[in-house]
Amino acid sequence: MKYISTRGQSPALSFSDILLGGLAPDGGLYLPEQYPQIDRSTLAEWRQLSYAELAYRIFSLYVDDIPAADLKALVYKTYTAETYHFARDADKASQVTPLTTLEPGLHLLELSNGPTLAFKDMAMQLLGNLFEYVLAKRGQQINILGATSGDTGSAAEYAMRGKTGVRVFMLSPHGKMSSFQRAQMYSLQDDNIFNIAVHGMFDDAQDIVKAVSNDASFKAQYKIGAVNSINWARVMAQIVYYFKGYFAATQNEDEQISFCVPSGNFGNICAGHVARMMGLPIAKLVLATNENNVLDEFFRTGVYRPRHTTETYVTSSPSMDISKASNFERFVFDLVGRDASTVSALWSKVDAGGSFDLNGTAHYDKLVNFGFQSGNSNHADRLATIRTVWAKYGVMIDTHTADGLKVALEKREPGVPMVVLETAQAVKFAETIQEALGLDAPRPLELDGIELLPQRVEVMQPDVAAVKAFIQTNS
């Protein structure tokens, strides 16, 4: 399996090469040359597999430059009940991503049972093991540069802490994350972890990461890699739980299912798009946004209009306070028939601070029939949803999952199971839970008092040169 750039000006590479490389040299994102196809008999065979075995079967379709025995060992090392042990029902911990049924046909897929209590662990723990393995084989080191609006940063740092040959430089918007999220990241004292808080919004941090990654000489000299969802391995890892969720919510391979996905950077729902392209019987992929509704606007109107950072709202679901969704380019590449020249033309407008409009094109006609729906939620909506779910089902959900559930209830169709992807545990947004319910969100004992630990972070202006200098000093 070779991987190609969405902008068509970079050579096709192997999985291990794109794992370490992040962005393609032409500024595009890597995708497999084609999506493997899964037939009904394969689905039936996979239905009874454990999470680790299912992951291995799927990854084997995308990874052919790591020996099968080694790949299987890495996968089984990643997806263990010991790592993903924070399930609501302790008896379901071995399932890794258990399904919580709220009522017939409406479910939550628990994705936040890993070490940082967010769905990002599902991919990031694998990435940490893959990085260490490939770097050791090649005798190399890497400097991971990433940006986070909350959960990606802590998941990356917990996955990479102490890993041989890896340093992590993680940018975050200063003062814009919850106190629990900040504590998870900034309290880490590992020598290979560096936190940088930049004044501004997530998009400012993400723009710096892209600027550094697009500086070919700097990237080569300082061996810059990525763990943000621009890294294909993140998306690949997330494909697995769509299959697992399908099996959990259906009885046989003749059934269809819909997923509702809270989305900021479009990585989580992009994995669902790939799963459907592979043949998973998904009726609808429903995208849920918060007040920063750029993606909702696109799926409703065909216009993609990223906002300036001054137009981006600070909300109580901060991991979705994003205007320019990195993974959206992957979806558009498929939407326009994998025409790299079209993608390059569209993103030349986006990269220049503009927008694009697909109305009046064949691409818009295809979009209308592509099986996506969308909706948005605001602070009052998520408070109401958190209260309703607690009162009606006795289940406490975080703010992002509340955005997803609110939209799911609007878009669900009779006879088609709706699975909402849970993105984090409620304690990560304890302030809003307290506002909604007047209760303290429960937290694992090992994370009790994490906000009181000493914190280590560099606060900077959103300046590319300053971040480069920091990397140089600490490499």
C-alpha positions as CSV (number, residue, x, y, z in Angstrom):
1,M,0.0,0.0,0.0
2,K,1.4,3.4,-1.0
3,Y,0.2,6.8,0.1
4,I,-0.4,9.8,-2.0
5,S,-0.8,13.5,-1.3
6,T,-4.1,15.3,-1.7
7,R,-2.3,18.0,-3.7
8,G,-0.6,15.5,-6.1
9,Q,2.9,17.0,-6.1
10,S,4.6,14.6,-3.7
11,P,5.9,11.0,-4.4
12,A,3.9,8.0,-3.2
13,L,5.4,6.7,0.0
14,S,5.1,3.7,2.4
15,F,3.2,3.7,5.6
16,S,6.3,4.1,7.8
17,D,7.5,7.1,5.8
18,I,4.3,9.0,6.1
19,L,4.0,8.0,9.8
20,L,7.2,10.0,10.5
21,G,6.6,12.7,7.9
22,G,3.3,14.3,8.8
23,L,2.4,16.8,6.1
24,A,3.4,16.0,2.6
25,P,6.1,18.2,1.1
26,D,3.5,19.9,-1.2
27,G,1.4,20.9,1.8
28,G,-1.2,18.2,1.3
29,L,-2.3,15.3,3.4
30,Y,-1.5,11.7,2.8
31,L,-4.2,9.1,1.9
32,P,-3.9,5.5,0.7
33,E,-3.9,5.1,-3.1
34,Q,-7.2,3.2,-2.7
35,Y,-9.5,2.1,0.1
36,P,-9.5,-1.7,0.7
37,Q,-13.0,-3.1,0.2
38,I,-14.8,-5.2,2.8
39,D,-17.6,-7.6,1.7
40,R,-20.5,-9.0,3.7
41,S,-18.7,-12.3,4.5
42,T,-15.7,-10.4,5.9
43,L,-18.0,-8.3,8.1
44,A,-19.7,-11.5,9.4
45,E,-16.3,-13.0,10.2
46,W,-15.1,-9.8,12.0
47,R,-18.3,-9.5,14.1
48,Q,-17.0,-11.7,16.9
49,L,-13.4,-10.5,17.0
50,S,-11.9,-8.7,20.1
51,Y,-11.0,-5.1,19.7
52,A,-7.3,-5.8,19.3
53,E,-7.9,-8.6,16.7
54,L,-10.2,-6.4,14.7
55,A,-7.7,-3.5,14.8
56,Y,-5.0,-5.9,13.6
57,R,-7.1,-7.1,10.7
58,I,-7.9,-3.5,9.6
59,F,-4.4,-2.2,10.0
60,S,-3.0,-5.1,8.0
61,L,-4.9,-3.8,5.0
62,Y,-3.1,-0.5,5.3
63,V,0.4,-1.4,6.6
64,D,2.6,-3.7,4.5
65,D,6.1,-2.4,5.5
66,I,6.0,-3.7,9.1
67,P,6.2,-7.5,9.5
68,A,2.9,-9.0,10.4
69,A,4.1,-10.5,13.7
70,D,5.6,-7.1,14.8
71,L,2.4,-5.2,13.8
72,K,0.3,-7.7,15.7
73,A,2.4,-7.3,18.8
74,L,2.2,-3.5,18.6
75,V,-1.6,-3.6,18.3
76,Y,-2.0,-6.1,21.1
77,K,0.3,-4.0,23.3
78,T,-1.9,-1.0,22.6
79,Y,-5.4,-2.2,23.0
80,T,-5.5,-3.9,26.4
81,A,-8.1,-3.7,29.2
82,E,-5.3,-2.5,31.4
83,T,-4.9,0.7,29.3
84,Y,-8.6,1.3,28.6
85,H,-10.1,0.5,32.0
86,F,-12.2,3.6,32.8
87,A,-15.5,2.2,31.4
88,R,-18.8,3.2,33.1
89,D,-19.4,-0.5,33.8
90,A,-16.2,-2.1,35.0
91,D,-17.4,-5.4,33.7
92,K,-17.2,-4.0,30.1
93,A,-13.7,-2.7,30.3
94,S,-12.4,-5.6,28.3
95,Q,-14.5,-4.4,25.4
96,V,-12.3,-1.3,25.1
97,T,-15.1,0.7,23.5
98,P,-18.3,-0.6,25.1
99,L,-21.7,0.5,23.9
100,T,-24.1,2.3,26.3
101,T,-27.7,2.0,25.2
102,L,-29.8,5.0,26.3
103,E,-33.0,3.7,24.7
104,P,-33.8,1.3,21.8
105,G,-32.0,2.7,18.7
106,L,-30.0,5.4,20.5
107,H,-26.6,4.6,21.8
108,L,-23.3,6.1,23.1
109,L,-20.1,4.5,22.0
110,E,-17.6,4.9,24.8
111,L,-14.3,6.1,23.4
112,S,-12.9,7.9,26.5
113,N,-11.8,5.0,28.6
114,G,-8.0,5.5,28.0
115,P,-5.4,7.2,30.2
116,T,-6.5,10.8,29.4
117,L,-10.2,10.1,29.4
118,A,-10.7,11.3,25.8
119,F,-11.3,9.5,22.5
120,K,-7.9,10.8,21.2
121,D,-6.3,8.0,23.3
122,M,-7.7,5.4,20.9
123,A,-5.3,6.5,18.2
124,M,-2.6,8.2,20.1
125,Q,-1.6,5.2,22.2
126,L,-1.0,3.3,19.0
127,L,0.9,6.2,17.5
128,G,3.3,6.2,20.5
129,N,4.1,2.5,20.0
130,L,4.4,2.8,16.3
131,F,6.8,5.8,16.5
132,E,9.1,4.0,19.0
133,Y,9.2,0.9,16.9
134,V,9.9,2.6,13.5
135,L,12.4,5.0,15.0
136,A,14.3,2.1,16.7
137,K,14.4,0.1,13.4
138,R,15.8,3.1,11.6
139,G,18.1,4.4,14.3
140,Q,16.4,7.8,14.2
141,Q,14.9,10.4,16.5
142,I,12.0,12.7,16.0
143,N,10.7,16.0,17.3
144,I,6.9,15.9,17.4
145,L,5.3,19.3,16.8
146,G,1.5,19.5,17.4
147,A,-1.3,21.9,18.3
148,T,-4.2,21.1,20.5
149,S,-7.5,22.6,21.5
150,G,-7.6,20.4,24.5
151,D,-7.6,16.6,24.3
152,T,-5.1,15.9,21.5
153,G,-2.2,17.4,23.5
154,S,-2.7,15.4,26.6
155,A,-3.3,12.2,24.7
156,A,-0.2,12.7,22.6
157,E,1.9,13.5,25.7
158,Y,0.7,10.5,27.6
159,A,1.3,8.3,24.6
160,M,4.8,9.6,24.0
161,R,6.2,10.3,27.5
162,G,9.3,8.4,28.1
163,K,9.4,7.0,24.5
164,T,12.9,6.5,23.2
165,G,13.9,8.8,20.4
166,V,10.8,11.1,20.7
167,R,10.4,14.7,21.9
168,V,7.1,16.4,22.0
169,F,6.5,20.1,21.5
170,M,2.8,20.8,22.0
171,L,1.2,24.2,21.3
172,S,-2.1,25.1,23.0
173,P,-4.2,28.4,23.2
174,H,-3.3,30.1,26.4
175,G,-6.1,30.1,28.9
176,K,-8.7,28.6,26.5
177,M,-8.7,25.0,27.8
178,S,-10.4,23.6,30.9
179,S,-8.4,23.6,34.1
180,F,-8.4,19.7,34.0
181,Q,-7.1,19.7,30.4
182,R,-4.4,22.2,31.3
183,A,-3.4,20.1,34.4
184,Q,-3.2,16.9,32.4
185,M,-0.7,18.4,30.0
186,Y,1.3,21.0,32.0
187,S,1.8,18.8,35.1
188,L,3.9,16.3,33.1
189,Q,7.5,16.5,34.2
190,D,9.0,14.1,31.6
191,D,12.2,15.3,30.0
192,N,10.9,14.7,26.5
193,I,7.7,16.7,26.9
194,F,7.5,20.5,26.2
195,N,4.3,22.6,26.5
196,I,4.0,25.9,24.7
197,A,0.9,28.1,25.4
198,V,0.4,30.7,22.7
199,H,-1.7,33.8,23.0
200,G,-4.7,33.5,20.7
201,M,-6.9,30.6,19.5
202,F,-6.3,27.0,18.5
203,D,-6.1,28.1,14.8
204,D,-3.1,30.4,15.7
205,A,-1.3,27.4,17.2
206,Q,-2.3,25.2,14.2
207,D,-1.0,27.8,11.7
208,I,2.4,27.8,13.5
209,V,2.6,24.0,13.2
210,K,1.8,24.1,9.5
211,A,4.3,26.9,8.9
212,V,7.1,25.0,10.6
213,S,6.1,21.8,8.8
214,N,6.2,23.6,5.5
215,D,9.7,24.9,6.1
216,A,11.4,21.9,4.4
217,S,15.0,22.7,5.5
218,F,14.0,23.3,9.2
219,K,11.8,20.2,9.1
220,A,14.6,18.1,7.8
221,Q,17.3,19.5,10.1
222,Y,15.2,19.1,13.3
223,K,13.3,16.0,12.2
224,I,9.9,17.5,12.7
225,G,7.0,15.0,12.8
226,A,3.3,15.3,13.6
227,V,0.8,13.5,15.8
228,N,-2.1,15.8,15.0
229,S,-4.8,14.3,12.9
230,I,-2.9,15.4,9.8
231,N,-1.1,12.1,10.5
232,W,-2.8,9.3,8.6
233,A,-2.1,6.8,11.3
234,R,-4.5,8.7,13.6
235,V,-7.3,8.4,11.1
236,M,-6.5,4.7,10.4
237,A,-6.7,3.9,14.1
238,Q,-10.0,5.5,14.4
239,I,-11.6,3.5,11.6
240,V,-11.6,0.5,13.9
241,Y,-14.2,1.7,16.4
242,Y,-16.7,2.5,13.6
243,F,-16.7,-1.2,12.8
244,K,-16.8,-2.2,16.4
245,G,-19.7,0.2,17.1
246,Y,-21.6,-1.2,14.1
247,F,-21.2,-4.8,15.4
248,A,-22.3,-3.7,18.9
249,A,-25.5,-1.9,17.7
250,T,-26.6,-4.4,15.0
251,Q,-27.5,-8.1,14.8
252,N,-26.5,-8.9,11.3
253,E,-24.8,-7.5,8.2
254,D,-28.0,-6.6,6.4
255,E,-28.6,-3.7,8.9
256,Q,-27.5,-0.1,8.4
257,I,-26.4,2.3,11.1
258,S,-25.9,6.0,11.5
259,F,-23.2,7.7,13.5
260,C,-23.3,11.2,15.0
261,V,-19.8,12.7,15.6
262,P,-18.9,15.9,17.5
263,S,-16.3,17.4,15.1
264,G,-13.7,20.1,15.3
265,N,-10.8,19.1,13.1
266,F,-12.8,16.6,11.0
267,G,-10.4,13.7,11.9
268,N,-12.9,11.6,13.9
269,I,-15.7,11.8,11.3
270,C,-13.1,11.4,8.5
271,A,-12.4,7.9,9.9
272,G,-16.1,7.2,9.6
273,H,-16.1,8.4,6.0
274,V,-13.2,6.0,5.2
275,A,-15.0,3.1,7.0
276,R,-18.0,3.7,4.8
277,M,-15.8,3.9,1.7
278,M,-14.4,0.5,2.7
279,G,-17.9,-0.9,2.7
280,L,-19.3,-0.5,6.3
281,P,-23.1,-0.2,6.0
282,I,-23.4,3.4,7.3
283,A,-26.7,5.1,6.3
284,K,-25.7,8.6,7.5
285,L,-22.7,10.3,9.0
286,V,-24.0,13.2,11.1
287,L,-21.6,16.0,11.9
288,A,-22.2,18.1,15.1
289,T,-20.5,21.4,15.7
290,N,-20.7,24.0,18.5
291,E,-21.0,27.7,17.9
292,N,-18.0,27.5,15.6
293,N,-20.1,26.1,12.8
294,V,-17.9,26.3,9.7
295,L,-18.3,22.6,8.9
296,D,-22.1,22.6,9.5
297,E,-22.3,25.6,7.2
298,F,-20.5,23.7,4.5
299,F,-22.7,20.6,4.6
300,R,-25.8,22.8,4.6
301,T,-24.8,25.3,1.9
302,G,-21.7,24.0,0.0
303,V,-19.7,27.0,1.1
304,Y,-16.5,26.4,3.1
305,R,-15.7,29.7,4.9
306,P,-13.1,29.4,7.6
307,R,-13.3,32.3,10.1
308,H,-10.5,34.6,11.3
309,T,-9.4,33.8,14.8
310,T,-11.1,37.0,16.0
311,E,-14.4,35.4,14.8
312,T,-13.9,32.1,16.6
313,Y,-15.9,31.7,19.7
314,V,-14.6,30.5,23.0
315,T,-17.1,27.9,24.1
316,S,-17.8,25.3,26.8
317,S,-16.9,22.6,24.3
318,P,-13.4,24.0,23.6
319,S,-12.0,21.0,21.7
320,M,-14.3,22.1,18.8
321,D,-13.3,25.8,18.9
322,I,-11.7,25.4,15.5
323,S,-12.3,27.3,12.3
324,K,-10.0,25.5,9.8
325,A,-10.4,21.8,10.1
326,S,-7.2,20.0,9.1
327,N,-8.7,16.7,7.9
328,F,-11.4,18.4,5.8
329,E,-9.0,18.4,2.9
330,R,-9.0,14.6,2.9
331,F,-12.8,14.4,2.6
332,V,-12.8,17.0,-0.2
333,F,-10.2,15.1,-2.1
334,D,-12.5,12.1,-2.2
335,L,-15.5,14.3,-2.9
336,V,-13.9,15.8,-6.1
337,G,-13.0,12.4,-7.4
338,R,-9.4,12.5,-6.1
339,D,-8.5,15.3,-8.4
340,A,-5.5,16.8,-6.8
341,S,-5.4,19.8,-9.1
342,T,-9.0,20.7,-7.9
343,V,-8.0,20.4,-4.2
344,S,-4.9,22.5,-4.8
345,A,-7.0,25.2,-6.4
346,L,-9.5,25.2,-3.6
347,W,-6.9,25.2,-0.8
348,S,-5.0,28.0,-2.5
349,K,-8.0,30.1,-1.6
350,V,-8.2,28.8,1.9
351,D,-4.5,29.2,2.6
352,A,-4.8,32.8,1.4
353,G,-7.5,33.4,4.0
354,G,-10.4,33.0,1.7
355,S,-13.2,30.5,1.1
356,F,-14.7,28.4,-1.6
357,D,-18.2,27.6,-2.9
358,L,-19.1,24.3,-4.6
359,N,-22.6,25.5,-5.6
360,G,-23.3,25.1,-9.3
361,T,-20.7,22.4,-9.7
362,A,-21.0,18.6,-10.1
363,H,-19.1,18.4,-6.7
364,Y,-22.1,20.0,-5.0
365,D,-24.5,17.5,-6.6
366,K,-22.3,14.7,-5.3
367,L,-22.1,16.3,-1.8
368,V,-25.9,16.4,-1.5
369,N,-26.0,12.6,-2.1
370,F,-22.9,11.7,-0.1
371,G,-24.7,10.7,3.0
372,F,-23.6,13.5,5.3
373,Q,-25.9,15.6,7.5
374,S,-25.0,18.2,10.1
375,G,-26.2,20.4,12.9
376,N,-24.9,22.7,15.6
377,S,-25.3,23.3,19.3
378,N,-24.7,26.2,21.7
379,H,-24.1,26.6,25.4
380,A,-27.7,26.6,26.4
381,D,-28.3,23.5,24.2
382,R,-25.5,21.6,25.8
383,L,-26.6,22.5,29.3
384,A,-30.1,21.3,28.5
385,T,-28.8,18.1,26.9
386,I,-26.5,17.3,29.9
387,R,-29.5,17.8,32.2
388,T,-31.9,15.7,30.1
389,V,-29.5,12.8,29.7
390,W,-28.7,12.8,33.4
391,A,-32.4,13.0,34.5
392,K,-33.7,10.5,31.9
393,Y,-30.9,7.9,31.7
394,G,-28.7,8.5,34.7
395,V,-25.7,9.0,32.4
396,M,-23.3,12.0,32.8
397,I,-21.9,13.2,29.5
398,D,-19.3,15.8,28.7
399,T,-20.0,19.0,26.7
400,H,-18.8,17.8,23.3
401,T,-20.8,14.5,23.6
402,A,-23.8,16.7,24.5
403,D,-23.4,18.7,21.3
404,G,-23.4,15.3,19.4
405,L,-26.4,14.0,21.2
406,K,-28.4,17.1,20.6
407,V,-27.8,17.0,16.9
408,A,-28.3,13.2,16.8
409,L,-31.8,13.5,18.3
410,E,-32.7,16.0,15.5
411,K,-31.4,13.8,12.7
412,R,-32.2,10.2,13.8
413,E,-34.4,8.2,11.4
414,P,-36.9,5.4,12.4
415,G,-35.5,1.9,12.1
416,V,-31.9,3.0,11.8
417,P,-29.8,2.7,15.0
418,M,-28.1,6.0,15.9
419,V,-24.7,5.8,17.6
420,V,-23.2,9.0,19.1
421,L,-19.5,8.9,19.5
422,E,-18.6,9.9,23.1
423,T,-15.6,12.1,23.0
424,A,-14.5,12.6,26.6
425,Q,-15.5,11.9,30.2
426,A,-17.5,14.6,32.0
427,V,-14.7,15.4,34.5
428,K,-12.6,17.0,31.8
429,F,-15.2,19.8,31.7
430,A,-16.2,19.8,35.4
431,E,-17.0,23.5,35.5
432,T,-19.8,23.2,32.9
433,I,-21.1,20.0,34.6
434,Q,-21.3,21.9,37.8
435,E,-23.2,24.7,36.0
436,A,-25.6,22.2,34.4
437,L,-26.2,19.7,37.3
438,G,-24.9,21.3,40.4
439,L,-22.8,18.2,40.8
440,D,-19.1,17.3,40.8
441,A,-18.2,15.1,37.9
442,P,-16.6,11.8,39.1
443,R,-13.0,11.2,38.3
444,P,-10.6,8.2,38.6
445,L,-8.8,8.1,41.9
446,E,-5.4,8.3,40.2
447,L,-6.3,11.7,38.7
448,D,-7.6,13.2,41.9
449,G,-6.0,16.6,42.7
450,I,-4.3,16.8,39.4
451,E,-5.0,20.5,39.2
452,L,-2.8,21.0,42.3
453,L,0.3,19.5,40.8
454,P,3.2,21.8,39.7
455,Q,2.8,22.9,36.1
456,R,5.5,23.4,33.5
457,V,4.7,25.5,30.4
458,E,6.2,28.3,28.2
459,V,3.8,31.1,27.3
460,M,4.6,32.8,24.0
461,Q,3.1,35.1,21.4
462,P,1.9,33.2,18.2
463,D,5.2,33.7,16.5
464,V,6.7,31.1,14.2
465,A,10.3,32.2,14.7
466,A,10.0,32.0,18.5
467,V,8.6,28.5,18.3
468,K,11.5,27.5,16.0
469,A,14.0,28.9,18.4
470,F,12.4,27.0,21.3
471,I,12.7,23.8,19.4
472,Q,16.3,24.5,18.5
473,T,17.2,25.2,22.1
474,N,15.5,22.0,23.4
475,S,16.5,19.5,20.7
